[in-house]
Amino acid sequence: MEQGKIAFIDLKEFRVDFQIISAEMRRFFLGGRGINTSLLYKLVNPKMDSLSPDNPLIVGGGLLTGMTGPATARCSISGKSPETQLLGISNIGGHFGAALCQTGIYHLVLRGKAETPVYLLIEEGNINFKAAGNLWGKDSIETMYILKNLYGASSESLCIGQAGEALVRFAGIRHGWKNTAGRTGMGCLMGSKNIKAIVVKGKGIIPAAHPRELQEYVRNINVKLRKTNTRNVLHEYGTPFLYDLHNQAGVIRTHNGQQNKFEDGRCLSSAILKKKYYVEKKACFACPVACRHRYQIKEGRFKGVYGEGPEYGTLGAFGAICGIKDIESILAINDILNRYGLDSCSTGNIIAWAMELFQRGIINEKDTNGLNLSWGREETVIELIHQIARRDGFGALLADGARLSSARIGKGSERYLIWSKYLPQSDSVDVRAFKGFALGVATASRGADHLMSRPTMEALNLSGAMLRQIYGGAEEIASSQTSCQGKARMVWWSEINYALADALGLCRFVQKFNSIDHLGVEEFSRLIYLATDMKISPAELFETGERIVTLERLYLQREGITRKDDTLPDRYFDEPMTIGQFKGERLERDSFNKMLTEYYLLHGWDVDSGVPKKETLTTLGLADLCS
């Protein structure tokens, strides 16, 4: 397999320079999130404004993206975050990443700013700049249809909607009906560069080093995956089934986390979605899970709404967290968010935060330009989403994201944000119940997010012996969700494995994320060899994951992040859960800090500051890079 190329794109001069990805860089960082992070570390300095033309937008396919494999579809998108001003990194599925890598160009590094709106066309190894004035102002679905009609069915595109154009700081980058690189505001960064879209025409499957063996190995993996209960539930119901589980268990953030069960939310179940609204299943490139669902509303006030999803994050954010109990309203909201190109998690959380401020009298209708922000008012929520995307009315304030909005409102308003490192929590789990979940959200490199390090198997009631078998180590790992024992090891292990999957271009749902029967480093090692002929042992791969995570930590340290920032809102420590089997649970500061110390020790980071130690950098080969 050829190593592929990085395209360095100067948007001011419309110049493109190519660099071959060396074999050393491949072994060191693999691809995707790994190479993205290494480029970001070199190109960003801590004084750089996130909306500066010098802030790079980096789009990178994984080492295996676009090849024969199980869910080899993923693509990482990085930059300094307009939302948090810290580490910007997001991930997207579908078919764009595969199409990009099939051109031989694995990474795009966009710097500067085009004078007028443009889009990029990547075809046969060339990158051309096209005027996008006719696309500017159109939503993401309209834009993609226009580009698909123009360049044919085999073309794939990334684009922004009106929210990215308006520089909403939590705007995402869109692909297809559902796929969104939503976290950390990469759509805002793309809009700041006057880039409306990136279009790619790929060439087909990338040749493998050992094609017959790879095809047979992947076939056997896919047969195994299709027999697992997790895959089959995802295939039938999509991620909304997680909403069912968490609400039934009483661990779902309700009304911005004031309660932990949404009693009025039984009508939002995945069974109702499947029975009344799902019309079609879809899959990302080379995916045996096929968890995507198209839906349609056939009657009533939202008649004709057609979309894909909703994902668990959207269902939780606007259902339990904002208090909406009408499922058709949430389906309509899902479509509106996708068309504008808004991250549903940040949007739902910042609206719920404003609702709690309204409830507590910190803001009133004078501040909201007449909007009544009482819980569950779907019409108000829809209006506020339009305002945010257009930077209109009260929405203009919220469009600047949680960090800037809370500073402008003041009055102690930041206390009611459910966030870490200035990023609102991505999912609706009330982590006061699950101590490993809590540590993962607190320490996640991009901010409060469950996809960076969540030890999902903490929720599966596995025995301590089984947990030690999965996560290793000699110390006891408690099977109880409410215990802190061994949870640091679970978070550390998960963080490294997820970084590897992102560097390879694999989806969470085929790795050991929420099923012990899915893929781990042993399978990753075999896939790499059969695809590329590179022999990287499971132990070496694990070290590569540690290298990626540690380099992200170095980036954060350079931006001023220390141990004090690896924490959670006071609500999780000070206010016990109110209902159900976990009633009375909260985080205890001493126990949480002990977990955090254990987590730092596993990484080889200083326990007082959270800064990687010099000997750790030497072991990981990062000392010269960071000197």
Order of alpha helices (4+ residues) and beta strands (2+ residues): beta-beta-alpha-alpha-beta-beta-beta-alpha-beta-beta-beta-alpha-beta-alpha-beta-beta-alpha-beta-alpha-alpha-alpha-beta-beta-beta-alpha-alpha-alpha-alpha-alpha-alpha-beta-beta-alpha-alpha-alpha-alpha-alpha-alpha-alpha-alpha
